[in-house]
Amino acid sequence: MIKLEKCPHCGSDVILCKLNGITYVAYEFSIVCPGCGLETKISVNPNANCCFNMGKAVDEIVEKWNRREYTHEHDEGRSD
Protein backbone atom coordinates (compact mmCIF):
# COMPACT_ATOMS: atom_id res chain seq x y z
CA MET A 1 0.00 0.00 0.00
CA ILE A 2 1.29 3.45 -0.91
CA LYS A 3 1.54 5.85 2.02
CA LEU A 4 1.31 9.52 1.03
CA GLU A 5 1.85 12.27 3.55
CA LYS A 6 -0.79 14.99 3.70
CA CYS A 7 -0.18 18.23 1.83
CA PRO A 8 2.55 20.21 3.62
CA HIS A 9 0.85 23.45 2.61
CA CYS A 10 -2.79 22.95 3.65
CA GLY A 11 -2.93 19.51 5.33
CA SER A 12 -5.37 17.94 2.84
CA ASP A 13 -5.20 14.35 1.58
CA VAL A 14 -3.50 14.09 -1.82
CA ILE A 15 -3.99 12.04 -4.99
CA LEU A 16 -1.43 10.04 -7.00
CA CYS A 17 -2.07 10.18 -10.77
CA LYS A 18 -0.47 8.52 -13.80
CA LEU A 19 -0.93 10.22 -17.14
CA ASN A 20 0.18 8.95 -20.53
CA GLY A 21 2.11 11.41 -22.62
CA ILE A 22 0.66 12.69 -25.85
CA THR A 23 2.95 10.49 -27.90
CA TYR A 24 2.88 7.61 -25.41
CA VAL A 25 6.65 7.86 -25.26
CA ALA A 26 6.74 9.07 -21.66
CA TYR A 27 4.61 8.59 -18.59
CA GLU A 28 3.96 11.43 -16.20
CA PHE A 29 3.32 10.73 -12.55
CA SER A 30 1.83 13.46 -10.43
CA ILE A 31 0.85 13.87 -6.80
CA VAL A 32 -1.63 16.69 -6.45
CA CYS A 33 -3.50 18.28 -3.57
CA PRO A 34 -7.15 18.96 -4.43
CA GLY A 35 -7.30 21.40 -1.52
CA CYS A 36 -4.73 23.95 -2.65
CA GLY A 37 -3.39 22.68 -5.98
CA LEU A 38 0.17 21.96 -4.81
CA GLU A 39 1.68 19.41 -7.19
CA THR A 40 4.81 17.33 -7.65
CA LYS A 41 5.52 15.70 -11.05
CA ILE A 42 8.02 13.38 -12.63
CA SER A 43 8.21 12.16 -16.20
CA VAL A 44 9.76 8.85 -17.19
CA ASN A 45 10.52 7.44 -20.60
CA PRO A 46 10.08 3.65 -20.66
CA ASN A 47 11.77 3.52 -24.08
CA ALA A 48 15.00 4.87 -22.58
CA ASN A 49 15.43 1.73 -20.51
CA CYS A 50 14.65 -1.76 -21.73
CA CYS A 51 14.04 -2.84 -18.13
CA PHE A 52 11.63 -0.05 -17.18
CA ASN A 53 10.02 -0.61 -13.80
CA MET A 54 6.83 1.39 -13.23
CA GLY A 55 6.85 0.47 -9.55
CA LYS A 56 10.25 2.12 -9.17
CA ALA A 57 8.90 5.30 -10.79
CA VAL A 58 5.97 5.35 -8.36
CA ASP A 59 8.33 4.77 -5.43
CA GLU A 60 10.46 7.70 -6.65
CA ILE A 61 7.62 10.23 -6.75
CA VAL A 62 6.19 9.01 -3.43
CA GLU A 63 9.61 9.43 -1.82
CA LYS A 64 9.93 12.88 -3.37
CA TRP A 65 6.48 13.92 -2.10
CA ASN A 66 6.91 12.50 1.39
CA ARG A 67 10.31 14.15 1.91
CA ARG A 68 9.99 17.09 4.27
CA GLU A 69 12.90 19.49 4.41
CA TYR A 70 11.16 21.73 6.92
CA THR A 71 8.46 21.15 9.50
CA HIS A 72 6.52 23.52 11.72
CA GLU A 73 8.13 21.87 14.74
CA HIS A 74 11.12 24.10 13.98
CA ASP A 75 8.92 27.14 14.64
CA GLU A 76 8.64 26.40 18.36
CA GLY A 77 9.97 29.30 20.36
CA ARG A 78 10.22 31.46 17.27
CA SER A 79 8.57 34.87 17.27
CA ASP A 80 7.94 36.63 13.95
Secondary structure as a PSIPRED ss2 file (coil, helix, strand):
# PSIPRED VFORMAT (PSIPRED V4.0)

   1 M C   1.000  0.000  0.000
   2 I C   1.000  0.000  0.000
   3 K C   1.000  0.000  0.000
   4 L C   1.000  0.000  0.000
   5 E C   1.000  0.000  0.000
   6 K C   1.000  0.000  0.000
   7 C C   1.000  0.000  0.000
   8 P C   1.000  0.000  0.000
   9 H C   1.000  0.000  0.000
  10 C C   1.000  0.000  0.000
  11 G C   1.000  0.000  0.000
  12 S C   1.000  0.000  0.000
  13 D C   1.000  0.000  0.000
  14 V C   1.000  0.000  0.000
  15 I E   0.000  0.000  1.000
  16 L E   0.000  0.000  1.000
  17 C E   0.000  0.000  1.000
  18 K E   0.000  0.000  1.000
  19 L E   0.000  0.000  1.000
  20 N E   0.000  0.000  1.000
  21 G C   1.000  0.000  0.000
  22 I C   1.000  0.000  0.000
  23 T C   1.000  0.000  0.000
  24 Y C   1.000  0.000  0.000
  25 V C   1.000  0.000  0.000
  26 A C   1.000  0.000  0.000
  27 Y E   0.000  0.000  1.000
  28 E E   0.000  0.000  1.000
  29 F E   0.000  0.000  1.000
  30 S E   0.000  0.000  1.000
  31 I E   0.000  0.000  1.000
  32 V E   0.000  0.000  1.000
  33 C C   1.000  0.000  0.000
  34 P C   1.000  0.000  0.000
  35 G C   1.000  0.000  0.000
  36 C C   1.000  0.000  0.000
  37 G C   1.000  0.000  0.000
  38 L C   1.000  0.000  0.000
  39 E E   0.000  0.000  1.000
  40 T E   0.000  0.000  1.000
  41 K E   0.000  0.000  1.000
  42 I E   0.000  0.000  1.000
  43 S E   0.000  0.000  1.000
  44 V E   0.000  0.000  1.000
  45 N C   1.000  0.000  0.000
  46 P H   0.000  1.000  0.000
  47 N H   0.000  1.000  0.000
  48 A H   0.000  1.000  0.000
  49 N C   1.000  0.000  0.000
  50 C C   1.000  0.000  0.000
  51 C C   1.000  0.000  0.000
  52 F C   1.000  0.000  0.000
  53 N C   1.000  0.000  0.000
  54 M H   0.000  1.000  0.000
  55 G H   0.000  1.000  0.000
  56 K H   0.000  1.000  0.000
  57 A H   0.000  1.000  0.000
  58 V H   0.000  1.000  0.000
  59 D H   0.000  1.000  0.000
  60 E H   0.000  1.000  0.000
  61 I H   0.000  1.000  0.000
  62 V H   0.000  1.000  0.000
  63 E H   0.000  1.000  0.000
  64 K H   0.000  1.000  0.000
  65 W H   0.000  1.000  0.000
  66 N H   0.000  1.000  0.000
  67 R C   1.000  0.000  0.000
  68 R C   1.000  0.000  0.000
  69 E C   1.000  0.000  0.000
  70 Y C   1.000  0.000  0.000
  71 T C   1.000  0.000  0.000
  72 H H   0.000  1.000  0.000
  73 E H   0.000  1.000  0.000
  74 H H   0.000  1.000  0.000
  75 D H   0.000  1.000  0.000
  76 E C   1.000  0.000  0.000
  77 G C   1.000  0.000  0.000
  78 R C   1.000  0.000  0.000
  79 S C   1.000  0.000  0.000
  80 D C   1.000  0.000  0.000
